[in-house]
Amino acid sequence: MLDRLTHSLRRLWALDAFAYSLRVFIALTGVMLWSWLFGHIEQMIPLFLGVIASALAETDDSWQGRLRALLVTLVCFAIASLAVELTFAHPWLFGVGLGLATFLMIMLGAIGQRYATITTATLILSVYTMINIEQRGGVPAENLWHGPLLLVAGAAWYGALSIAWQALFTHQPVRQSLAALMSELGAYLDIKASLFEPLRGVDRSTRRLALAQQNARVVSALNEAKEMIFSRLQGQHNSARIDRYLRLYLIAQDIHERASSTHYDYDALAEHFFHSDVLFRCQRLLHQQGRSCRALGQALLLRQSFDHGGSEQALGDLRASLEYLKSHPPGEDAHQNHRLLRSLTSLVINLDELERQLSRADNPDLALDEHDRKLLDRSPSGIRDGWQRVRGHLRLSSPILRHALRLSSALVAGYLLLRLIHPTQGYWILLTTLFVCRSSFGATHRFLQQRIIGTVLGLVAGWALITLFPWDAAQSLIAVLAGVLFFAARIRHYMVATAAITLMVLACFNQVGDGFDLIWPRLFDTLLGAGLAALAVLLILPDWQGRRLNREAASVVTASEAYFREIVHQYRGGKRDDLDYRLARRNAHNADAALSGRLASVMQEPGQYRHDADEGYRLLVITHSILGHLSALGAHRRSVSERLEMQELDSVLEAISGHLSTIAGALSRREAPSVLSPPPSALIEQLEQPLDEMEDARRLVYTQLLMICQQMTPLAEVAGRLVDQQGRHRGPFRSARSA
């Protein structure tokens, strides 16, 4: 019984939302106890709001990094809150300041994600200051600093908890991010396994699309883990534990490259080996390796041993099946059988190496080369670098600038509206607009729906709970638990989070007044704020995602060409997983993920703006297939002593690079690609002729280049249809406006 309880507690501790929620619980409970014990119940609301704003501004970092970020956050909070207090009684000055401050804060977010989080939290705290002033009945003639001081004190209290927590448990977020990464890799391997199902008539295009979409989630998890590890690498060059996590991250990168490799056409393999069990063995091995990835993630979280015996056994079975096929070749076409068996052998070698990487993941003592420790730091190097990033978005085509103009206009319009109609608790209008108005229509629509439904649910739950539990102590507990639920659910379940924060507001306000009087104003203000956000996204520089599909597609092809050129460089100079190679590989996968995300946003837009989605998805399937062949080339690189001499391929390599460059340039200019020269058919013929006489290593390179060439014509055709469709649906005026 005790062992089961201990195991359950360890699993709870391993949840990424648990530590976050526990910190919020401690902070809110501390505020509640302070307010009750010292008889300052009126201070509870601003202290609560300060805690919430500080928790929303929190980003992952070492404790030193969090301390620096907290100091910046508190300064921003203090300036913003005092500015609201000073200008609150001067409507015109307040309105102008609100618009300018909002625009400035959103543009500063272009510096990096950490800055975007802090500036967004500062805007939220500004609205909290307005709500606190309205709740007090106006700005006091004296003690102007009292309200801002309480808000900043609440923020500082949570920030101090966050720093102490990070100092005590600095590696816990890294383990959680690596576990999440391994879980996503496991899901990717499961989808990849479905492509090996040896059935006729299987819709593999749909499965390839699902694989590309899952690849976007893997890339996101890789990026998150990289940022967490990098923040802890600085100043910790002799940390054995962080070196172990870095090695695990690099192993995950290698597993991803090998898992995303494509060695031959799956339909041809399924047709030829239909009566053999070899593809079932491949499928089972991939499933087992996916299970091993998830088991590794759980072992990291629970600090347990890692067992991948199932995948080792499946690999042994696959080898035996392949050896049997070599001695008992299926079918009557010996030439085709020989070619496919060699491709299958390359596939097994790749899966064998993937299994070897899984076995290495259980060894924390592997040495790191100096180049292994290099990760690209994307944070700004100084004020000048930060300004260059902001200046790069000072153009109407920038989504950040459009969002800044849209949100600042919506907030100013909301302020004018509440000045005209004087609604009770009218500043909830601004808060709703701030939370709901997102950079794309799809995201705004999703958050709008969830915000309205969550508010209604929270108001009903608040009315019921305040009625059932009229005691102040019970309502204080409800407020604390609702605040904790908000932070536990806000990332994955926004509707639940909205209901929780609404319940918390009702319970808090009922401590200092009548919470029932807030129910209808809160609903009315939410509807007004959500309506303003929707109008802003529809009317102010609407940023329809479909209009940018050609640019996103061009970025994918450009990144694939850069990855291809880096692979060629590695083949000529020998394998070395240096920063340039890893960066090219990551950029190619990031671009692939960005296109997948853009297409998902397009599908959330109104029907008249989704006309390009079908061609976009066809292009995604093709570019992800090309990325699979590039990954196969990357996975089979050789060391300097074993590198291949490939002078005879120089013309083919230059032609492939030129084709990719031509298609990318045409997409970026929104033009149909010109005729590819030399034609891909000539390259295919050149690569096919000598295949059967080659040793395996050289043949693998020829085969992958051949498969890439076979995708060039379909890629150019889909790119042409995409830009043609965009031109027909926009017309010259609309096309120029969106450029």
For each residue, the residues with C-beta under 8 A, 3 or more apart:
1: 4 5
2: 5 6
3: 6 7
4: 1 7 8
5: 1 2 8 9
6: 2 3 9 10
7: 3 4 10 11
8: 4 5 11 12
9: 5 6 12 13
10: 6 7 13 14 302
11: 7 8 14 15 301 302
12: 8 9 15 18
13: 9 10 18 19
14: 10 11 18 175 176 179 301 302
15: 11 12 18 19
16: 19 20 173 176 180
17: 20 21 487 488 491
18: 12 13 14 15 21 22
19: 13 15 16 22 23 165 169 172 173
20: 16 17 23 24 55 487 488
21: 17 18 24 25 484 485 487 488
22: 18 19 25 26
23: 19 20 26 27 55 158 161 162 165
24: 20 21 27 28 51 55 158 483 484 487
25: 21 22 28 29 480 484
26: 22 23 29 30 161
27: 23 24 30 31 51 55 154 157 158 161
28: 24 25 31 32 48 51 479 480 483 484
29: 25 26 32 33 480
30: 26 27 33 34 157
31: 27 28 34 35 44 47 48 51 154 157
32: 28 29 35 36 44 476 479 480
33: 29 30 36 37
34: 30 31 37 38 40 43 47
35: 31 32 38 40 41 43 44 47
36: 32 33 39 41 476
37: 33 34
38: 34 35
39: 36
40: 34 35 43 44
41: 35 36 44 511 512
42: 45 512
43: 34 35 40 46 47 150
44: 31 32 35 40 41 47 48 508 511 512
45: 42 48 49 132 135 508 509 511 512
46: 43 49 50 128 132 147 150 151 154
47: 31 34 35 43 44 50 51 150 151 153 154 157
48: 28 31 44 45 51 52 154 479 483 504 508
49: 45 46 52 53 125 128 131 132 151 154
50: 46 47 53 54 77 125 128 150 151 152 153 154 155 156 157 158
51: 24 27 28 31 47 48 54 55 154 155 157 158 483
52: 48 49 55 56 124 128 483 486 501
53: 49 50 56 57 77 121 122 124 125 128 151 154 155
54: 50 51 57 58 70 73 77 121 154 155 156 157 158 159 162
55: 20 23 24 27 51 52 58 158 162 487
56: 52 53 117 120 121 124
57: 53 54 69 73 117 118 120 121 122 155
58: 54 55 66 117 158 159 162
59: 66 69 113 114 117 118
60: 173 227 228 231
61: 64 65 66 69 114 166 231
62: 65 66 166 170 231 232 234
63: 66 67 163 164 166 167 170
64: 61 67 68 235
65: 61 62 68 69 231
66: 58 59 61 62 63 69 70 159 162 163 166
67: 63 64 70 71 163
68: 64 65 71 72
69: 57 59 61 65 66 72 73 114 118
70: 54 66 67 73 74 156 159 160 162 163
71: 67 68 74 75
72: 68 69 75 76 118
73: 54 57 69 70 76 77 118 121 122 155 159
74: 70 71 77 78 152 155 156 159
75: 71 72 78 79
76: 72 73 79 80 118 119 122
77: 50 53 54 73 74 80 81 121 122 125 148 151 152 155
78: 74 75 81 82 148 152
79: 75 76 82 83
80: 76 77 83 84 101 122 123 125 126 129
81: 77 78 84 85 125 126 129 147 148 151 152
82: 78 79 85 86 144 145 148
83: 79 80 86 87 97 101 126
84: 80 81 87 88 94 126 129 130 133
85: 81 82 88 129 133 139 144 145 147 148
86: 82 83 144
87: 83 84 90 93 94 97
88: 84 85 94 130 133 138 139
89: 138 139
90: 87 93 94
91: 94 95 419
92: 95 96
93: 87 90 96 97
94: 84 87 88 90 91 97 98 415
95: 91 92 98 99 412 415 416
96: 92 93 99 100
97: 83 87 93 94 100 101
98: 94 95 101 102 126 408 411 412 415
99: 95 96 102 103 408 409 411 412
100: 96 97 103 104 408
101: 80 83 97 98 104 105 123 126
102: 98 99 105 106 123 404 407 408 411
103: 99 100 106 107 404 405 408
104: 100 101 107 108
105: 101 102 108 109 119 120 122 123
106: 102 103 109 119 400 403 404 407 408
107: 103 104 110 390 393 394 400 401 404
108: 104 105 111 115 116 119 390
109: 105 106 115 116 119 120 400
110: 107 116 389 390 392 393 400
111: 108 115 116 380 386 389 390
112: 115 116 378 379 380 389
113: 59 116 117
114: 59 61 69 117 118 379
115: 108 109 111 112 118 119 386
116: 108 109 110 111 112 113 119 120
117: 56 57 58 59 113 114 120 121
118: 57 59 69 72 73 76 114 115 121 122
119: 76 105 106 108 109 115 116 122 123
120: 56 57 105 109 116 117 123 124
121: 53 54 56 57 73 77 117 118 124 125
122: 53 57 73 76 77 80 105 118 119 125 126
123: 80 101 102 105 119 120 126 127 434
124: 52 53 56 120 121 127 128 431 434 435
125: 49 50 53 77 80 81 121 122 128 129 151 155
126: 80 81 83 84 98 101 122 123 129 130
127: 123 124 130 131 427 430 431 434
128: 46 49 50 52 53 124 125 131 132 151 431
129: 80 81 84 85 125 126 132 133 147 148 151
130: 84 88 126 127 133 134 427 430
131: 49 127 128 134 135 425 427 428 431
132: 45 46 49 128 129 135 136 147 150 151
133: 84 85 88 129 130 136 138 139 147
134: 130 131 137 138 425 426 427
135: 45 131 132 509 512 513
136: 132 133 140 147
137: 134
138: 88 89 133 134
139: 85 88 89 133 144
140: 136 143 144 146
141:
142:
143: 140 146
144: 82 85 86 139 140
145: 82 85 148 149
146: 140 143 149 150
147: 46 81 85 129 132 133 136 150 151
148: 77 78 81 82 85 129 145 151 152
149: 145 146 152 153
150: 43 46 47 50 132 146 147 153 154
151: 46 47 49 50 53 77 81 125 128 129 132 147 148 154 155
152: 50 74 77 78 81 148 149 155 156
153: 47 50 149 150 156 157
154: 27 31 46 47 48 49 50 51 53 54 150 151 157 158
155: 50 51 53 54 57 73 74 77 125 151 152 158 159
156: 50 54 70 74 152 153 159 160
157: 27 30 31 47 50 51 54 153 154 160 161
158: 23 24 27 50 51 54 55 58 154 155 161 162
159: 54 58 66 70 73 74 155 156 162 163
160: 70 156 157 163 164
161: 23 26 27 157 158 164 165
162: 23 54 55 58 66 70 158 159 165 166
163: 63 66 67 70 159 160 166 167
164: 63 160 161 167 168
165: 19 23 161 162 168 169
166: 61 62 63 66 162 163 169 170
167: 63 163 164 170
168: 164 165
169: 19 165 166 172
170: 62 63 166 167 232
171: 174 175 232 241 242 245
172: 19 169 175 176
173: 16 19 60 176 177 228
174: 171 177 178 225 228 229 232 242 245
175: 14 171 172 178 179 245 300 301
176: 14 16 172 173 179 180 301
177: 173 174 180 181 221 224 225 228
178: 174 175 181 182 225 245 248 249 252 297 300
179: 14 175 176 182 183 297 298 300 301
180: 16 176 177 183 184 221 224 225 297
181: 177 178 184 185 218 221 222 224 225 249 252 297
182: 178 179 185 186 252 293 294 296 297 300
183: 179 180 186 187 221 293 294 297
184: 180 181 187 188 214 217 218 220 221
185: 181 182 188 189 218 221 252 255 256 259 290 293
186: 182 183 189 190 290 291 292 293 294 297
187: 183 184 190 191 214 217 290
188: 184 185 191 192 211 214 215 217 218 256 259 260 290
189: 185 186 192 193 259 286 287 289 290 293
190: 186 187 193 194 286 287 290
191: 187 188 194 195 207 210 211 214
192: 188 189 195 196 211 259 260 286
193: 189 190 196 282 283 284 286 287 290
194: 190 191 197 207 283
195: 191 192 204 207 208 211 266
196: 192 193 266 269 270 279 280 282 283 286
197: 194 202 270 279 283
198: 269 270 273 274 276 279 280
199: 202 270
200: 270 271 274
201:
202: 197 199 207 270
203: 206 207
204: 195 207 208 266 267
205: 208 209 621
206: 203 209 210
207: 191 194 195 202 203 204 210 211
208: 195 204 205 211 212 621 624 625
209: 205 206 212 213 617 620 621
210: 191 206 207 213 214
211: 188 191 192 195 207 208 214 215 624
212: 208 209 215 216 592 596 620 621 624
213: 209 210 216 217 596 600
214: 184 187 188 191 210 211 217 218
215: 188 211 212 218 219 260 589 592 593 596 624
216: 212 213 219 220 592 593 594 596 597
217: 184 187 188 213 214 220 221 593
218: 181 184 185 188 214 215 221 222 256 589
219: 215 216 222 223 586 589 590 592 593
220: 184 216 217 223 224 593
221: 177 180 181 183 184 185 217 218 224 225
222: 181 218 219 225 226 249 252 253 256 586 589
223: 219 220 226 227 586 590
224: 177 180 181 220 221 227 228
225: 174 177 178 180 181 221 222 228 229 249 252
226: 222 223 229 230 249 375
227: 60 223 224 230 231 378
228: 60 173 174 177 224 225 231 232
229: 174 225 226 232 233 242 245 246 249 375
230: 226 227 233 234 375 377
231: 60 61 62 65 227 228 234
232: 62 170 171 174 228 229 236 239 242
233: 229 230 236 237 242 246 373 375
234: 62 230 231
235: 64
236: 232 233 239 242
237: 233 373
238:
239: 232 236 242 243
240: 243 244 364
241: 171 244 245
242: 171 174 229 232 233 236 239 245 246
243: 239 240 246 247 368 373
244: 240 241 247 248 364
245: 171 174 175 178 229 241 242 248 249
246: 229 233 242 243 249 250 368 372 373 375
247: 243 244 250 251 360 364 366 368 372
248: 178 244 245 251 252 300 361
249: 178 181 222 225 226 229 245 246 252 253
250: 246 247 253 254 372 577
251: 247 248 254 255 357 360 361
252: 178 181 182 185 222 225 248 249 255 256
253: 222 249 250 256 257 582 585 586
254: 250 251 257 258 357 577
255: 185 251 252 258 259 293 354 357 358
256: 185 188 218 222 252 253 259 260 589
257: 253 254 260 261 585 631 634 635
258: 254 255 261 350 351 353 354 357 631 635
259: 185 188 189 192 255 256 354
260: 188 192 215 256 257 589 627 628 631
261: 257 258 350 628 629 631 632 634 635
262: 625 628 629 631 632 707
263: 343 344 346 347 350 632 700 703 704
264: 268 269 340 343 344 347 703 707
265: 268 269 707
266: 195 196 204 269 270
267: 204 270 271
268: 264 265 271 272 340
269: 196 198 264 265 266 272 273 279 340 343 344
270: 196 197 198 199 200 202 266 267 273 274 279
271: 200 267 268 274
272: 268 269 330 331 336 337 340
273: 198 269 270 276 278 279 325 330 340 344
274: 198 200 270 271
275: 330
276: 198 273 279 321 325 330
277: 280 281 321
278: 273 281 282 318 321 322 325 344
279: 196 197 198 269 270 273 276 282 283
280: 196 198 277 283 284
281: 277 278 284 285 314 317 318 321
282: 193 196 278 279 285 286 318 347 348 351
283: 193 194 196 197 279 280 286 287
284: 193 280 281 287 288 314 317 318
285: 281 282 288 289 311 314 315 317 318 351
286: 189 190 192 193 196 282 283 289 290 351
287: 189 190 193 283 284 290 291 314
288: 284 285 291 292 310 311 313 314
289: 189 285 286 292 293 308 311 314 351 354 355 358
290: 185 186 187 188 189 190 193 286 287 293 294
291: 186 287 288 294 295 310 311
292: 186 288 289 295 296 308 310 311 358
293: 182 183 185 186 189 255 289 290 296 297 358
294: 182 183 186 290 291 297 298
295: 291 292 298 299 306 307 308
296: 182 292 293 299 300 306 308 358 361 362
297: 178 179 180 181 182 183 186 293 294 300 301
298: 179 294 295 301 302 304
299: 295 296 302 303 304 305 306
300: 175 178 179 182 248 296 297 303
301: 11 14 175 176 179 297 298
302: 10 11 14 298 299
303: 299 300
304: 298 299
305: 299 362
306: 295 296 299 361 362
307: 295
308: 289 292 295 296 311 312 355 358 359 362
309: 312 313
310: 288 291 292 313 314
311: 285 288 289 291 292 308 314 315 355 358
312: 308 309 315 316 355 359
313: 288 309 310 316 317
314: 281 284 285 287 288 289 310 311 317 318
315: 285 311 312 318 319 351 352 355
316: 312 313 319 320
317: 281 284 285 313 314 320 321
318: 278 281 282 284 285 314 315 321 322 348 351
319: 315 316 322 323 348 352
320: 316 317 323 324
321: 276 277 278 281 317 318 324 325
322: 278 318 319 325 326 341 344 345 348
323: 319 320 326 327
324: 320 321 327 328
325: 273 276 278 321 322 328 329 330 341 344
326: 322 323 329 341
327: 323 324
328: 324 325
329: 325 326 334 337 338 341
330: 272 273 275 276 325 337
331: 272 336 337
332:
333: 336 337
334: 329 337 338
335: 338 339 692
336: 272 331 333 339 340
337: 272 329 330 331 333 334 340 341
338: 329 334 335 341 342 692
339: 335 336 342 343 691 692
340: 264 268 269 272 273 336 337 343 344
341: 322 325 326 329 337 338 344 345
342: 338 339 345 346 696 699
343: 263 264 269 339 340 346 347 703
344: 263 264 269 273 278 322 325 340 341 347 348
345: 322 341 342 348 349 696
346: 263 342 343 349 350 632 636 696 700 703
347: 263 264 282 343 344 350 351
348: 282 318 319 322 344 345 351 352
349: 345 346 352 353 636
350: 258 261 263 346 347 353 354 632 635 636
351: 258 282 285 286 289 315 318 347 348 354 355
352: 315 319 348 349 355 356
353: 258 349 350 356 357 635
354: 255 258 259 289 350 351 357 358
355: 289 308 311 312 315 351 352 358 359
356: 352 353 359 360
357: 251 254 255 258 353 354 360 361
358: 255 289 292 293 296 308 311 354 355 361 362
359: 308 312 355 356 362 363
360: 247 251 356 357 363 366
361: 248 251 296 306 357 358
362: 296 305 306 308 358 359
363: 359 360 366
364: 240 244 247
365:
366: 247 360 363
367:
368: 243 246 247 372 373
369: 372 373
370: 373 374
371: 374 576 577 578 579
372: 246 247 250 368 369 577
373: 233 237 243 246 368 369 370
374: 370 371 578 579
375: 226 229 230 233 246 579
376: 579 583
377: 230
378: 112 227
379: 112 114
380: 111 112 385 386 389
381: 385
382: 385 386
383: 386 387
384: 387 388
385: 380 381 382 388 389
386: 111 115 380 382 383 389 390
387: 383 384 390 391
388: 384 385 391 392
389: 110 111 112 380 385 386 392 393
390: 107 108 110 111 386 387 393 394
391: 387 388 394
392: 110 388 389 398
393: 107 110 389 390 398 400 401
394: 107 390 391 398 401
395: 398 401
396: 401 402 541
397: 739
398: 392 393 394 395 401 402
399: 402 403 439 440 543
400: 106 107 109 110 393 403 404 439
401: 107 393 394 395 396 398 404 405
402: 396 398 399 405 406 439 540 541 543
403: 106 399 400 406 407 438 439 543
404: 102 103 106 107 400 401 407 408
405: 103 401 402 408 409 540 541
406: 402 403 409 410 437 536 537 540 541
407: 102 106 403 404 410 411 433 434 437 536
408: 98 99 100 102 103 106 404 405 411 412
409: 99 405 406 412 413 536 540
410: 406 407 413 414 433 437 532 533 535 536 540
411: 98 99 102 407 408 414 415 430 433 434
412: 95 98 99 408 409 415 416
413: 409 410 416 417 532 536
414: 410 411 417 418 429 430 433 528 529 532
415: 94 95 98 411 412 418 419 430
416: 95 412 413 419 420
417: 413 414 420 421 429 528 532
418: 414 415 421 422 423 426 427 429 430
419: 91 415 416 422
420: 416 417
421: 417 418 426
422: 418 419 426
423: 418 426 429 521 524 525 528
424: 517 521
425: 131 134 428 518 521 522 525
426: 134 418 421 422 423 429 521 525
427: 127 130 131 134 418 430 431
428: 131 425 431 432 521 522 525 526 529
429: 414 417 418 423 426 432 433 525 528 529 532
430: 127 130 411 414 415 418 427 433 434 529
431: 124 127 128 131 427 428 434 435 529
432: 428 429 435 436 451 525 526 528 529 530 533
433: 407 410 411 414 429 430 436 437 529 530 532 533 536
434: 123 124 127 407 411 430 431 437
435: 124 431 432 447 451
436: 432 433 444 447 448 451 529 530 533 534
437: 406 407 410 433 434 444 532 533 536 537
438: 403 443 444 447 537
439: 399 400 402 403 443 543
440: 399 443 444 537 543 545 601 604
441: 444 445 537 538 542 543 544 545 601 604 605 606 609
442: 445 446 545 600 601 602 603 604 605
443: 438 439 440 446 447 601 604
444: 436 437 438 440 441 447 448 533 534 537
445: 441 442 448 449 534 604
446: 442 443 449 450 604
447: 435 436 438 443 444 450 451 494
448: 436 444 445 451 452 530 533 534
449: 445 446 452 453
450: 446 447 453 454 494 495 498
451: 432 435 436 447 448 454 455 494 495 498 526 530
452: 448 449 455 456 526 527 530
453: 449 450 456 457 495 498
454: 450 451 457 458 494 495 496 497 498 499 502
455: 451 452 458 459 498 499 502 522 523 526
456: 452 453 459 460 523
457: 453 454 460 461 495 498 499 502
458: 454 455 461 462 498 499 500 501 502 503 506
459: 455 456 462 463 502 506 519 522 523
460: 456 457 463 464
461: 457 458 464 465 499 503
462: 458 459 465 466 502 503 505 506 507 515 519
463: 459 460 466 467 506 516 519
464: 460 461 467 468
465: 461 462 468 469 475 478 503 507
466: 462 463 469 470 475 506 507 510 515 516
467: 463 464 470
468: 464 465
469: 465 466 474 475 478
470: 466 467 474 475
471: 474 475
472: 475 476 511
473: 476 477
474: 469 470 471 477 478
475: 465 466 469 470 471 472 478 479 507 510 511
476: 32 36 472 473 479 480 507 511
477: 473 474 480 481
478: 465 469 474 475 481 482 503 504 507
479: 28 32 48 475 476 482 483 503 504 507 508 511
480: 25 28 29 32 476 477 483 484
481: 477 478 484 485
482: 478 479 485 486 500 501 503 504 507
483: 24 28 48 51 52 479 480 486 487 500 501 504
484: 21 24 25 28 480 481 487 488
485: 21 481 482 488 489 496 497 500
486: 52 482 483 489 490 497 500 501 504
487: 17 20 21 24 55 483 484 490 497
488: 17 20 21 484 485
489: 485 486 492 493 494 496 497 500
490: 486 487 493 494 497
491: 17
492: 489
493: 489 490 496 497
494: 447 450 451 454 489 490 497 498
495: 450 451 453 454 457 498 499
496: 454 485 489 493 499 500
497: 454 485 486 487 489 490 493 494 500 501
498: 450 451 453 454 455 457 458 494 495 501 502
499: 454 455 457 458 461 495 496 502 503
500: 458 482 483 485 486 489 496 497 503 504
501: 52 458 482 483 486 497 498 504 505
502: 454 455 457 458 459 462 498 499 505 506 522
503: 458 461 462 465 478 479 482 499 500 506 507
504: 48 478 479 482 483 486 500 501 507 508
505: 462 501 502 508 509 518 522
506: 458 459 462 463 466 502 503 509 510 515 518 519 522
507: 462 465 466 475 476 478 479 482 503 504 510 511 515
508: 44 45 48 479 504 505 511 512
509: 45 135 505 506 512 513 514 515 518
510: 466 475 506 507 513 514 515 516
511: 41 44 45 472 475 476 479 507 508
512: 41 42 44 45 135 508 509
513: 135 509 510 517
514: 509 510 517 518
515: 462 466 506 507 509 510 518 519
516: 463 466 510 519
517: 424 513 514 521
518: 425 505 506 509 514 515 521 522
519: 459 462 463 506 515 516 522 523
520: 523 524
521: 423 424 425 426 428 517 518 524 525
522: 425 428 455 459 502 505 506 518 519 525 526
523: 455 456 459 519 520 526 527
524: 423 520 521 527 528
525: 423 425 426 428 429 432 521 522 528 529
526: 428 432 451 452 455 522 523 529 530
527: 452 523 524 530 531
528: 414 417 423 429 432 524 525 531 532
529: 414 428 429 430 431 432 433 436 525 526 532 533
530: 432 433 436 448 451 452 526 527 533 534
531: 527 528 534 535
532: 410 413 414 417 429 433 437 528 529 535 536
533: 410 432 433 436 437 444 448 529 530 536 537
534: 436 444 445 448 530 531 537 538
535: 410 531 532 538 539
536: 406 407 409 410 413 433 437 532 533 539 540
537: 406 437 438 440 441 444 533 534 540 542 543
538: 441 534 535 542
539: 535 536 542
540: 402 405 406 409 410 536 537
541: 396 402 405 406
542: 441 537 538 539
543: 399 402 403 439 440 441 537 547
544: 441 547 605 609 738
545: 440 441 442 548 549 598 601 602 605 609
546: 549 602 605 609 610 611 612 613 616 726
547: 543 544 726 730 738
548: 545 551 552 598 738
549: 545 546 552 553 595 598 599 602 612 616 722 726
550: 553 554 667 668 670 722 723 726
551: 548 554 555 667 668
552: 548 549 555 556 591 594 595 598
553: 549 550 556 557 595 616 619 623 667 719 722
554: 550 551 557 558 664 665 667 668
555: 551 552 558 559 591 594 595 664
556: 552 553 559 560 588 591 592 594 595 619 620 623
557: 553 554 560 561 623 660 663 664 667 715 719
558: 554 555 561 562 591 660 661 664
559: 555 556 562 563 584 587 588 590 591 592
560: 556 557 563 564 588 591 623 626 627 630 660
561: 557 558 564 565 657 660 661 664
562: 558 559 565 566 584 587 588
563: 559 560 566 567 584 585 587 588 627 630 634
564: 560 561 567 568 630 656 657 660 708
565: 561 562 568 569 584 657
566: 562 563 569 570 580 581 584 585
567: 563 564 570 571 581 630 633 634 637
568: 564 565 571 572 653
569: 565 566 572 573
570: 566 567 573 574 575 576 581 634 637
571: 567 568 633 637 638 643 644 646 701
572: 568 569 643 646
573: 569 570 576 640 643
574: 570 637 638 639 640 641 642 643
575: 570 637 638 639 640 643
576: 371 570 573 581 640
577: 250 254 371 372 581 582
578: 371 374 581 582
579: 371 374 375 376 582 583
580: 566 583 584
581: 566 567 570 576 577 578 584 585 634
582: 253 577 578 579 585 586
583: 376 579 580 586 587
584: 559 562 563 565 566 580 581 587 588
585: 253 257 563 566 581 582 588 589 634
586: 219 222 223 253 582 583 589 590
587: 559 562 563 583 584 590 591
588: 556 559 560 562 563 584 585 591 592 627 630
589: 215 218 219 222 256 260 585 586 592 593 627
590: 219 223 559 586 587 593 594
591: 552 555 556 558 559 560 587 588 594 595
592: 212 215 216 219 556 559 588 589 595 596 620 623 624 627
593: 215 216 217 219 220 589 590 596 597
594: 216 552 555 556 590 591 597 598
595: 549 552 553 555 556 591 592 598 599 616 619 620 623
596: 212 213 215 216 592 593 599 600 620
597: 216 593 594 600 601
598: 545 548 549 552 594 595 601 602 616
599: 549 595 596 602 603 613 616 617 620
600: 213 442 596 597 603 604
601: 440 441 442 443 545 597 598 604 605
602: 442 545 546 549 598 599 605 609 610 612 613 616
603: 442 599 600 610 613
604: 440 441 442 443 445 446 600 601
605: 441 442 544 545 546 601 602 609 610
606: 441 609 610
607: 610
608: 611
609: 441 544 545 546 602 605 606
610: 546 602 603 605 606 607 613
611: 546 608 725 729
612: 546 549 602 615 616 722 725 726 729
613: 546 599 602 603 610 616 617
614: 617 618
615: 612 618 619 718 721 722 725
616: 546 549 553 595 598 599 602 612 613 619 620 722
617: 209 599 613 614 620 621
618: 614 615 621 622 718
619: 553 556 595 615 616 622 623 715 718 719 722
620: 209 212 556 592 595 596 599 616 617 623 624
621: 205 208 209 212 617 618 624 625
622: 618 619 625 626 711 714 715 718
623: 553 556 557 560 592 595 619 620 626 627 715
624: 208 211 212 215 592 620 621 627 628
625: 208 262 621 622 628 629 711
626: 560 622 623 629 630 708 711 715
627: 260 560 563 588 589 592 623 624 630 631
628: 260 261 262 624 625 631 632
629: 261 262 625 626 632 633 704 707 708 711
630: 560 563 564 567 588 626 627 633 634 704 708
631: 257 258 260 261 262 627 628 634 635
632: 261 262 263 346 350 628 629 635 636 700 704
633: 567 571 629 630 636 637 701 704 705
634: 257 261 563 567 570 581 585 630 631 637
635: 257 258 261 350 353 631 632
636: 346 349 350 632 633 697 700 701
637: 567 570 571 574 575 633 634
638: 571 574 575 642 643 644 697
639: 574 575 642 643
640: 573 574 575 576 643
641: 574
642: 574 638 639 697
643: 571 572 573 574 575 638 639 640
644: 571 638 697 698 701
645:
646: 571 572 649 650 653 701
647: 650
648:
649: 646 652 653 701 702 705
650: 646 647 653 654
651: 654 655
652: 649 655 656 683 686 687 705 709
653: 568 646 649 650 656 657 705
654: 650 651 657 658
655: 651 652 658 659 678 683
656: 564 652 653 659 660 683 705 708 709 712
657: 561 564 565 653 654 660 661
658: 654 655 661 662
659: 655 656 662 663 676 680 712 716
660: 557 558 560 561 564 656 657 663 664
661: 558 561 657 658 664 665
662: 658 659 665 666 673 674 676
663: 557 659 660 666 667 673 712 715 716 719
664: 554 555 557 558 561 660 661 667 668
665: 554 661 662 668 669
666: 662 663 669 671 672 673 674 719 720 723
667: 550 551 553 554 557 663 664 670 673 719 722 723
668: 550 551 554 664 665
669: 665 666
670: 550 667 723 726 727 735
671: 666 723
672: 666 719 720 723 724
673: 662 663 666 667 676 716 719 720
674: 662 666
675: 679
676: 659 662 673 679 680 712 713 716
677:
678: 655 682 683
679: 675 676 682 683
680: 659 676 683 684 709 710 712 713
681: 684 685 713
682: 678 679 685 686
683: 652 655 656 678 679 680 686 687 709
684: 680 681 687 688 706 709 710
685: 681 682 688 689
686: 652 682 683 689
687: 652 683 684 691 702 705 706 709
688: 684 685 691 706
689: 685 686
690: 693 694 702
691: 339 687 688 694 699 702 703 706
692: 335 338 339
693: 690
694: 690 691 698 699 702
695: 698 699
696: 342 345 346 699 700
697: 636 638 642 644 700 701
698: 644 694 695 701 702
699: 342 691 694 695 696 702 703
700: 263 346 632 636 696 697 703 704
701: 571 633 636 644 646 649 697 698 704 705
702: 649 687 690 691 694 698 699 705 706
703: 263 264 343 346 691 699 700 706 707
704: 263 629 630 632 633 700 701 707 708
705: 633 649 652 653 656 687 701 702 708 709
706: 684 687 688 691 702 703 709 710
707: 262 264 265 629 703 704 710 711
708: 564 626 629 630 656 704 705 711 712
709: 652 656 680 683 684 687 705 706 712
710: 680 684 706 707 713 714
711: 622 625 626 629 707 708 714 715
712: 656 659 663 676 680 708 709 715 716
713: 676 680 681 710 716 717
714: 622 710 711 717 718
715: 557 619 622 623 626 663 711 712 718 719
716: 659 663 673 676 712 713 719 720
717: 713 714 720 721
718: 615 618 619 622 714 715 721 722
719: 553 557 619 663 666 667 672 673 715 716 722 723
720: 666 672 673 716 717 723 724
721: 615 717 718 724 725
722: 549 550 553 612 615 616 619 667 718 719 725 726
723: 550 666 667 670 671 672 719 720 726 727
724: 672 720 721 727 728
725: 611 612 615 721 722 728 729
726: 546 547 549 550 612 670 722 723 729 730 735
727: 670 723 724 730 731 735
728: 724 725
729: 611 612 725 726
730: 547 726 727 734 735 738
731: 727 734 735
732: 735 736
733: 736 737
734: 730 731 737 738
735: 670 726 727 730 731 732 738 739
736: 732 733 739
737: 733 734
738: 544 547 548 730 734 735
739: 397 735 736
